[in-house]
């Protein structure tokens, strides 16, 4: 079976996996108002999935739930155990995902302690083993990797060739090191070099860039300047479900139109994730409610709300 990646028009513009952001409610809103070429789930712990008992398994499967409108959709997992990585890929294949991605870029200390996320940059042999294991479990589902350009410094000359040896379908590079987190501007010249390395090796792996993408136009510009095959959008999507929409721009919408989508998003969050803390949803309020007179005052009131009903009433009473 042909990988769906090879059938997409370049540059491929995709939605990044973000913890407590790209949950089922958020992804559904994005699919409705401005669909990317490919969508990623939040990252999920393969260890939690298979070692945490039935309750943990059920919660994590719920986090992976998707609608047909979101396709093509890629599930992202993390673990340092090749056996569990294989199991995770098998499960995601059974759940009908279009692709499977390994997180090798998350800088969270709790994840690095497990020798997962960006810690794998220091363990290239284990990283390769994990990709092989995922491919074994994935069947005909393509396996990709999301990572950074290095750990404490730019290591693209050694880190990228190691990954390319085991031929993942796609490598997405966040154009910063683990040490830099998001504190410095992303260095897209390294993405350009990554494309050169891939070409020098004669690899068929697609190279995607990630970091500081501010608009759809900016994504296309970065792809053109670096020669990369695709661009992943992360924080630029906050408060802007229209990011990928070529016909509607957020700046052209009225506050009412934006707030209506916030209400819809919040209701969907409660419906699809009933036992998840409502406070997680509040990180979206600041991003949605900005850019017009009175936005700050309304936002402060919305931060006091405890559910979708209260949110709707507060918006009706203050707009």
C-alpha positions as CSV (number, residue, x, y, z in Angstrom):
1,X,0.0,0.0,0.0
2,X,1.3,3.4,-1.0
3,X,2.0,5.9,1.9
4,X,-0.5,8.7,2.0
5,X,2.5,11.1,2.4
6,X,3.6,10.6,-1.2
7,X,0.1,11.6,-2.5
8,X,0.0,15.0,-0.9
9,X,0.8,18.2,-2.8
10,X,3.9,20.0,-1.6
11,X,4.5,21.9,0.5
12,X,2.4,19.9,3.0
13,X,1.2,22.2,5.8
14,X,0.3,20.3,9.0
15,X,-0.9,20.8,12.5
16,X,1.6,20.0,15.3
17,X,0.9,17.7,18.2
18,X,0.6,19.8,21.4
19,X,-0.1,18.5,24.9
20,X,-3.4,19.6,26.3
21,X,-4.1,21.5,23.1
22,X,-4.7,19.1,20.1
23,X,-7.3,17.1,22.0
24,X,-10.4,15.7,20.2
25,X,-12.4,18.9,20.7
26,X,-9.7,21.2,19.3
27,X,-9.0,19.0,16.3
28,X,-12.7,18.8,15.4
29,X,-12.9,22.6,15.5
30,X,-9.8,23.0,13.3
31,X,-11.2,20.4,10.8
32,X,-14.4,22.5,10.5
33,X,-13.0,26.0,10.3
34,X,-9.6,25.6,8.6
35,X,-8.4,22.1,7.8
36,X,-4.6,21.4,7.6
37,X,-3.2,18.9,5.1
38,X,-2.5,16.5,8.0
39,X,-3.5,16.5,11.7
40,X,-1.6,15.1,14.6
41,X,-3.0,14.0,17.9
42,X,-1.6,15.0,21.3
43,X,1.3,12.8,22.3
44,X,0.3,9.8,24.3
45,X,2.4,7.6,26.6
46,X,2.8,4.1,25.2
47,X,3.9,3.0,28.7
48,X,0.8,4.5,30.3
49,X,-1.3,2.8,27.6
50,X,0.0,-0.7,28.3
51,X,1.1,-0.5,31.9
52,X,-1.4,1.8,33.6
53,X,-4.4,-0.6,33.8
54,X,-7.8,-0.4,32.2
55,X,-8.7,3.1,33.4
56,X,-5.5,4.7,32.0
57,X,-5.9,2.7,28.8
58,X,-9.5,4.0,28.4
59,X,-8.5,7.6,29.0
60,X,-5.6,7.5,26.6
61,X,-7.7,5.9,23.9
62,X,-10.3,8.7,24.4
63,X,-7.5,11.2,23.9
64,X,-6.8,9.5,20.5
65,X,-10.4,9.6,19.4
66,X,-10.8,11.3,16.0
67,X,-13.6,12.1,13.5
68,X,-13.4,11.1,9.8
69,X,-13.2,14.9,9.0
70,X,-9.8,15.1,10.5
71,X,-8.1,12.6,8.0
72,X,-5.4,12.1,7.2
73,X,-4.6,11.9,11.0
74,X,-1.4,10.8,12.6
75,X,-1.2,9.4,16.2
76,X,1.9,10.4,18.2
77,X,3.4,8.2,21.0
78,X,6.4,8.2,23.2
79,X,8.3,5.5,25.1
80,X,11.9,4.3,25.4
81,X,10.8,0.6,25.2
82,X,10.9,-0.8,21.6
83,X,8.5,-3.6,22.6
84,X,5.9,-1.1,23.8
85,X,6.6,1.1,20.7
86,X,5.7,-1.9,18.5
87,X,2.5,-2.5,20.5
88,X,1.6,1.2,20.3
89,X,2.0,1.1,16.5
90,X,-0.1,-2.0,16.2
91,X,-2.8,-0.5,18.3
92,X,-2.9,2.7,16.2
93,X,-3.1,0.7,13.1
94,X,-6.1,-1.2,14.5
95,X,-7.7,2.2,15.5
96,X,-7.5,3.2,11.8
97,X,-4.9,6.0,12.0
98,X,-3.3,7.1,8.7
99,X,0.1,7.5,10.2
100,X,2.2,6.9,13.4
101,X,4.6,9.4,14.8
102,X,7.3,9.1,17.5
103,X,8.0,12.0,19.8
104,X,11.7,12.6,20.0
105,X,11.5,16.3,20.8
106,X,9.5,17.0,23.9
107,X,11.7,18.7,26.5
108,X,9.6,17.9,29.6
109,X,11.8,16.5,32.4
110,X,9.3,13.8,33.3
111,X,9.5,12.5,29.8
112,X,13.3,12.9,29.5
113,X,13.7,10.9,32.7
114,X,12.2,7.9,30.8
115,X,14.8,8.4,28.0
116,X,12.0,9.5,25.7
117,X,11.2,12.8,24.0
118,X,14.3,14.9,23.3
119,X,16.4,12.7,25.5
120,X,16.6,10.3,22.5
121,X,18.8,12.8,20.7
122,X,21.5,11.6,23.1
123,X,20.7,8.0,22.4
124,X,20.7,7.6,18.6
125,X,21.0,3.8,18.6
126,X,17.9,3.5,20.8
127,X,16.1,6.1,18.6
128,X,16.8,3.9,15.6
129,X,15.6,0.8,17.4
130,X,12.4,2.5,18.3
131,X,11.7,3.5,14.7
132,X,12.4,-0.1,13.6
133,X,10.0,-1.4,16.3
134,X,7.3,1.1,15.3
135,X,7.6,0.1,11.6
136,X,7.3,-3.6,12.6
137,X,4.1,-2.9,14.5
138,X,2.6,-0.4,12.0
139,X,2.0,-2.7,9.1
140,X,1.2,-0.6,6.1
141,X,0.9,2.6,8.2
142,X,3.8,5.0,7.6
143,X,6.0,5.9,10.6
144,X,7.4,9.4,11.1
145,X,9.5,11.2,13.7
146,X,9.2,14.7,15.3
147,X,12.4,15.9,16.9
148,X,14.8,18.9,17.3
149,X,18.0,19.9,15.6
150,X,20.1,18.9,18.6
151,X,20.2,18.7,22.4
152,X,22.6,21.3,23.8
153,X,23.9,22.5,20.3
154,X,23.1,22.0,16.7
155,X,23.7,18.3,15.9
156,X,22.0,18.0,12.6
157,X,25.1,16.6,10.8
158,X,25.1,13.5,13.0
159,X,21.5,13.3,14.4
160,X,19.7,13.5,11.1
161,X,21.8,10.9,9.2
162,X,21.3,8.5,12.1
163,X,17.5,8.8,11.7
164,X,17.6,8.7,7.9
165,X,19.4,5.3,8.1
166,X,16.2,3.7,9.3
167,X,14.0,5.5,6.7
168,X,11.0,7.0,8.5
169,X,8.4,8.4,6.0
170,X,8.8,11.9,7.5
171,X,11.2,13.7,9.9
172,X,9.8,17.0,11.3
173,X,12.5,19.2,12.7
174,X,11.8,21.8,15.3
175,X,14.4,24.4,14.3
176,X,15.8,24.8,17.9
177,X,17.8,22.7,20.2
178,X,16.4,21.1,23.4
179,X,18.4,23.6,25.5
180,X,16.9,26.6,23.6
181,X,13.3,25.4,24.2
182,X,11.3,28.3,22.5
183,X,13.4,31.1,24.0
184,X,15.3,32.0,20.8
185,X,14.0,32.4,17.2
186,X,13.8,29.2,15.2
187,X,16.8,28.8,12.9
188,X,15.4,27.8,9.5
189,X,18.8,27.7,7.9
190,X,19.2,24.4,9.7
191,X,16.1,23.1,7.9
192,X,17.7,24.0,4.6
193,X,20.8,22.1,5.6
194,X,18.7,19.1,6.7
195,X,17.2,19.0,3.1
196,X,20.7,19.0,1.7
197,X,21.8,16.1,4.0
198,X,18.8,14.1,3.0
199,X,19.5,14.7,-0.7
200,X,23.2,13.8,-0.2
201,X,22.2,10.5,1.4
202,X,19.8,9.8,-1.5
203,X,17.0,9.3,1.1
204,X,13.3,9.4,0.2
205,X,12.3,10.6,3.7
206,X,10.3,13.9,3.6
207,X,11.8,16.8,5.7
208,X,9.3,19.1,7.5
209,X,10.3,22.3,9.3
210,X,8.7,23.6,12.5
211,X,9.1,26.8,14.6
212,X,7.8,30.4,14.5
213,X,5.3,30.0,11.7
214,X,3.0,33.0,11.9
215,X,0.6,32.5,9.0
216,X,-0.2,30.2,6.0
217,X,1.7,32.6,3.7
218,X,4.7,32.4,6.1
219,X,4.6,28.6,6.0
220,X,4.7,28.6,2.2
221,X,7.6,31.2,2.2
222,X,9.6,29.1,4.7
223,X,9.1,26.0,2.5
224,X,10.2,27.8,-0.6
225,X,13.3,29.3,1.0
226,X,14.5,26.1,2.6
227,X,13.3,23.5,0.0
228,X,11.6,21.4,2.7
229,X,8.7,19.2,1.8
230,X,6.3,20.5,4.5
231,X,5.8,22.9,7.4
232,X,4.3,22.1,10.8
233,X,2.4,24.8,12.6
234,X,2.3,24.8,16.4
235,X,1.6,27.9,18.6
236,X,0.5,30.0,15.6
237,X,-2.8,28.1,15.7
238,X,-3.8,29.4,19.2
239,X,-7.1,31.3,19.1
240,X,-7.2,31.0,15.3
241,X,-9.0,27.9,14.0
242,X,-9.0,29.7,10.6
243,X,-5.2,29.5,10.3
244,X,-5.3,27.0,7.5
245,X,-8.4,28.5,5.8
246,X,-7.5,30.1,2.5
247,X,-10.8,32.0,2.3
248,X,-11.3,33.3,5.8
249,X,-8.9,35.3,7.9
250,X,-9.3,35.8,11.6
251,X,-8.6,39.5,11.3
252,X,-11.6,39.9,9.0
253,X,-14.0,38.4,11.5
254,X,-16.1,40.3,14.1
255,X,-15.6,39.7,17.8
256,X,-19.1,38.0,17.8
257,X,-18.0,35.5,15.1
258,X,-14.8,34.6,17.0
259,X,-16.7,34.3,20.4
260,X,-19.3,32.0,18.8
261,X,-16.5,29.6,17.8
262,X,-15.1,29.8,21.3
263,X,-18.5,28.8,22.8
264,X,-18.8,26.0,20.2
265,X,-15.2,24.8,21.1
266,X,-15.9,24.9,24.9
267,X,-19.2,22.9,24.5
268,X,-17.4,20.3,22.4
269,X,-14.7,20.1,25.0
270,X,-17.2,19.3,27.7
271,X,-19.1,16.8,25.5
272,X,-16.0,14.9,24.3
273,X,-13.9,15.1,27.4
274,X,-16.4,15.2,30.3
275,X,-13.9,14.2,33.0
276,X,-11.1,16.5,31.9
277,X,-10.4,19.5,34.0
278,X,-12.2,22.6,32.6
279,X,-9.1,24.7,33.5
280,X,-7.3,23.1,30.6
281,X,-9.7,24.7,28.2
282,X,-9.0,28.1,29.7
283,X,-5.6,28.3,28.0
284,X,-7.6,29.0,24.8
285,X,-9.5,32.0,26.2
286,X,-6.6,34.4,26.1
287,X,-5.9,33.5,22.5
288,X,-9.5,33.7,21.3
289,X,-10.4,36.8,23.2
290,X,-7.9,39.4,22.0
291,X,-7.6,42.1,19.4
292,X,-10.6,44.3,20.1
293,X,-11.7,47.0,22.6
294,X,-12.9,45.4,25.8
295,X,-11.4,42.0,25.1
296,X,-9.1,42.0,28.1
297,X,-12.0,42.8,30.5
298,X,-14.2,40.1,29.0
299,X,-11.3,37.6,29.1
300,X,-10.8,38.2,32.9
301,X,-14.5,37.5,33.5
302,X,-14.3,34.3,31.3
303,X,-11.3,33.0,33.4
304,X,-13.7,32.9,36.4
305,X,-16.2,30.6,34.6
306,X,-16.5,26.9,35.5
307,X,-18.2,25.4,32.5
308,X,-19.5,26.0,29.0
309,X,-22.9,27.2,30.2
310,X,-21.3,29.9,32.4
311,X,-19.0,30.9,29.6
312,X,-21.9,31.4,27.2
313,X,-23.9,33.4,29.7
314,X,-20.9,35.6,30.5
315,X,-20.3,36.3,26.8
316,X,-24.1,37.1,26.3
317,X,-24.1,39.5,29.3
318,X,-20.9,41.3,28.4
319,X,-21.1,41.8,24.6
